[in-house]
Amino acid sequence: MSDDVAMTPETPQSTSEPVTPEAPASTSEPVTPETRPELPEWARLRKPTPARRLKTWLSSPPWWVQSVLAAFVVGSIVAAASILWQERISDRQAKQAQSISADQARQATRLENLRFVRQLSSESGVVARPFSGFDLQGQNLAGLDLRGAQFDKANLQDAKLYYSDLSPTASGPTTLFAANLTGANLAGAHLNDAILSGAHLNDAYLSDAILFGAHLNNAILSGAHLNNAILSGAYLSDAKLNFARLNGANLNGANLTGANLDHTNLDGVHYDEKTKWPVGFKPPPSA
């Protein structure tokens, strides 16, 4: 080989893998991809239908819709309560009106009964005085001529009968069987032979009343005022005389067998050997 041939330096052979430059070390924290809020269902759908939009809207309605619905519910409750209250008031007013009408009707009946009783009381030669079952509650019958009157089962509660003449006539005695005479004023009344069996005379005033031979069997005389009453020959068997005032009363020949005399005032009472007392009862000395 000639000396003129220039010597070409050898080119180093390339390796099969390329050399990748080493990336500089990062000093910052790893980057996290940004999280986006999840879109509602209708937004994710390509073609949302009206039904789906309505369903989504109803599941989370706007605030003003919620306020309107709340106001509607509250208003409905208030309206319903107001209607119920008005109906209740109306029912109460109707009942009060009915009660007032009933009271007025009863009072009108009592006044008409009183007019009839007074009419027959003032007429002479009257044979019968049929007042059975009459409602005369609270009426003034004081001083009337009621001889031989029939007051069976009549309502004479709180009636005024003081010094009325209720003595018998030729046609028969005055009858007050099972009559209501609670609190009635019969002071000084003439009740000879009167039929008062089973009558209610609680707290009635019978002071100075003449009850000679009167029938008071099973009568309720609890708390009654019988001061100085004449009960000679009266029938008082099984009568309730508890807490009654009999001081100064005349009980000669009266029959009190089976009567209730608990806490009865018998001070100054008059009686004789014919008077019959309840079994085991020890009366005070006769005046």
C-alpha positions in Angstrom: 0.0 0.0 0.0 1.2 3.4 -1.0 2.5 5.9 1.5 0.4 8.5 -0.3 -2.9 7.0 0.9 -4.2 8.9 3.7 -5.2 7.1 6.8 -8.9 7.6 7.7 -9.7 7.4 11.4 -12.1 4.6 12.4 -15.7 5.5 13.1 -16.9 3.8 16.2 -19.8 1.4 15.6 -23.2 2.5 16.8 -25.1 0.5 19.4 -28.5 -0.9 18.7 -30.3 1.1 21.5 -30.5 4.8 21.3 -29.3 6.7 24.3 -32.0 8.7 26.0 -30.9 11.8 27.9 -31.5 11.5 31.5 -34.4 13.7 32.7 -33.5 16.0 35.5 -34.9 15.1 38.9 -38.1 16.9 39.7 -38.2 18.7 43.0 -42.1 19.4 43.0 -44.9 17.0 44.2 -46.5 14.8 41.6 -49.3 16.5 39.7 -52.8 15.1 40.4 -55.2 15.4 37.6 -58.0 18.0 38.4 -61.3 16.4 39.5 -64.4 17.9 37.9 -67.9 17.8 39.5 -70.1 15.1 38.3 -72.7 16.3 35.9 -76.4 15.5 36.6 -77.9 12.7 34.7 -79.8 14.9 32.2 -76.5 16.7 31.3 -74.6 13.4 30.7 -77.3 12.2 28.4 -76.9 13.2 24.8 -80.6 13.6 24.2 -82.4 14.2 27.6 -86.2 13.6 27.4 -88.8 15.9 29.1 -89.8 13.2 31.5 -86.2 12.7 32.7 -85.7 16.4 33.0 -88.9 16.7 35.1 -87.8 13.8 37.3 -84.5 15.4 37.9 -86.1 18.8 38.6 -88.5 17.2 41.1 -85.7 15.4 42.9 -84.0 18.7 43.6 -86.3 21.6 43.0 -85.2 25.2 43.3 -85.5 26.9 46.7 -88.4 29.1 45.7 -90.4 26.0 44.8 -89.7 24.5 48.2 -90.9 27.7 49.9 -94.1 27.8 47.8 -94.9 24.1 48.7 -94.2 24.7 52.4 -96.5 27.8 52.4 -99.2 25.8 50.6 -99.0 22.9 53.2 -99.1 25.3 56.1 -102.0 27.3 54.6 -103.9 24.1 54.0 -103.5 23.0 57.6 -104.6 26.4 58.9 -107.6 26.4 56.6 -108.6 22.9 57.7 -108.3 23.8 61.4 -110.3 27.0 60.9 -113.1 25.1 59.2 -113.2 22.5 61.9 -113.2 25.2 64.6 -116.1 27.0 62.8 -118.1 23.8 62.6 -117.5 23.1 66.3 -118.6 26.6 67.3 -121.7 26.3 65.0 -122.6 23.0 66.6 -122.2 24.5 70.1 -124.3 27.5 69.2 -127.0 25.2 67.8 -127.0 23.1 71.0 -127.2 26.2 73.1 -130.1 27.5 71.0 -131.9 24.2 71.3 -131.3 24.2 75.1 -132.7 27.7 75.4 -135.7 26.8 73.3 -136.3 23.7 75.4 -136.0 25.8 78.6 -138.4 28.4 77.2 -140.9 25.6 76.3 -140.7 24.1 79.7 -141.2 27.4 81.4 -144.2 28.1 79.1 -145.7 24.7 80.1 -145.2 25.4 83.8 -146.9 28.8 83.5 -149.8 27.3 81.7 -150.1 24.6 84.3 -150.0 27.2 87.1 -152.7 29.2 85.4 -154.9 26.1 85.2 -154.2 25.2 88.9 -155.1 28.7 90.0 -158.2 28.7 87.9 -159.6 25.5 89.5 -158.4 26.8 92.9 -160.5 29.9 92.7 -163.7 28.3 91.4 -166.3 27.3 93.9 -168.0 23.9 93.8 -165.1 22.2 91.9 -165.3 18.5 92.5 -162.1 17.3 90.9 -158.6 19.0 90.6 -156.6 16.6 88.4 -153.0 17.8 88.4 -151.3 14.4 88.2 -147.9 14.6 86.4 -148.0 18.4 86.2 -144.7 20.2 85.9 -144.9 23.0 88.5 -141.3 23.3 89.4 -140.5 26.6 91.2 -144.1 27.9 90.8 -146.0 29.8 93.5 -149.0 27.9 94.8 -149.0 29.6 98.2 -152.4 30.0 99.9 -154.4 28.2 97.2 -157.4 26.0 97.9 -156.1 22.7 96.7 -158.4 20.4 98.7 -158.7 16.9 97.2 -156.2 17.8 94.4 -154.4 14.9 92.6 -150.7 15.7 92.3 -149.5 12.1 91.8 -146.0 12.1 90.3 -146.2 15.8 89.8 -143.0 17.9 89.7 -143.3 20.4 92.6 -139.6 20.8 93.2 -138.9 24.2 94.9 -142.6 25.1 94.6 -144.2 27.4 97.1 -147.1 25.8 98.8 -147.0 27.4 102.2 -150.4 27.7 103.9 -152.1 26.1 101.0 -155.1 23.9 101.8 -154.4 20.4 100.7 -156.9 18.7 103.1 -159.2 16.0 101.9 -162.7 16.5 100.5 -165.7 14.2 100.3 -164.4 12.8 97.0 -161.1 11.8 98.6 -157.8 12.9 100.0 -155.2 15.0 98.2 -152.7 12.7 96.5 -149.0 13.5 96.1 -147.8 9.9 95.5 -144.2 9.9 94.3 -144.3 13.6 93.7 -141.1 15.6 93.6 -141.4 18.2 96.4 -137.6 18.6 97.0 -137.1 22.0 98.7 -140.8 22.9 98.4 -142.2 25.2 101.0 -145.3 23.6 102.7 -145.0 25.5 105.9 -148.4 25.5 107.6 -150.1 23.6 104.8 -153.1 21.5 105.5 -152.2 17.9 104.5 -154.7 15.8 106.6 -154.9 12.3 105.2 -152.8 13.3 102.2 -151.2 10.5 100.2 -147.4 11.3 100.1 -146.1 7.8 99.9 -142.8 7.6 98.1 -142.8 11.4 97.7 -139.4 13.3 97.5 -139.4 15.8 100.3 -135.7 16.3 100.7 -135.0 19.7 102.5 -138.7 20.6 102.2 -140.2 23.1 104.6 -143.1 21.5 106.6 -142.9 23.6 109.7 -146.3 23.9 111.4 -147.9 21.8 108.7 -150.9 19.7 109.6 -150.3 16.1 108.5 -152.8 14.3 110.7 -153.2 10.8 109.4 -151.0 11.6 106.3 -149.4 8.7 104.4 -145.7 9.2 104.3 -144.6 5.5 103.9 -141.3 5.3 102.0 -141.2 9.1 101.7 -137.8 10.7 101.5 -137.7 13.4 104.2 -133.9 13.7 104.6 -133.1 17.1 105.9 -136.7 18.2 105.9 -138.0 20.9 108.3 -140.9 19.4 110.4 -140.6 21.7 113.4 -143.9 21.8 115.3 -145.6 19.8 112.6 -148.7 17.8 113.6 -148.0 14.2 112.6 -150.6 12.5 114.9 -151.6 9.2 113.4 -149.3 9.7 110.4 -147.8 6.7 108.6 -144.1 7.1 108.4 -143.0 3.5 108.1 -139.7 3.0 106.2 -139.5 6.8 105.7 -136.1 8.4 105.5 -136.0 11.0 108.2 -132.2 11.2 108.6 -131.0 14.7 109.4 -134.6 15.9 109.6 -135.8 18.4 112.2 -138.7 17.2 114.2 -138.2 19.3 117.3 -141.5 20.1 118.8 -143.5 17.9 116.4 -146.5 15.9 117.5 -146.1 12.2 116.9 -148.9 10.9 119.0 -150.0 7.5 117.5 -147.6 7.9 114.5 -146.1 4.8 113.0 -142.3 5.1 112.5 -141.4 1.4 112.2 -138.4 0.9 109.9 -137.9 4.6 109.6 -134.4 6.0 109.3 -133.8 8.4 112.2 -130.1 8.8 112.0 -129.1 12.3 113.2 -132.7 13.3 113.4 -133.5 16.2 115.8 -136.2 15.0 118.2 -135.8 17.7 120.8 -139.2 18.6 122.5 -141.1 16.0 120.4 -144.5 14.8 121.7 -145.5 11.1 121.5 -147.6 8.6 123.5 -147.8 4.9 124.1 -149.4 4.4 120.6 -146.4 5.8 118.8 -144.4 3.0 117.1 -140.6 3.5 116.9 -138.0 1.5 114.9 -136.8 -1.7 116.5 -134.0 -0.9 119.0 -134.5 2.9 118.8 -134.6 4.7 122.1 -136.5 8.0 121.8 -135.9 11.0 124.1 -138.4 11.7 126.8 -141.7 13.0 125.5 -142.2 16.7 126.1 
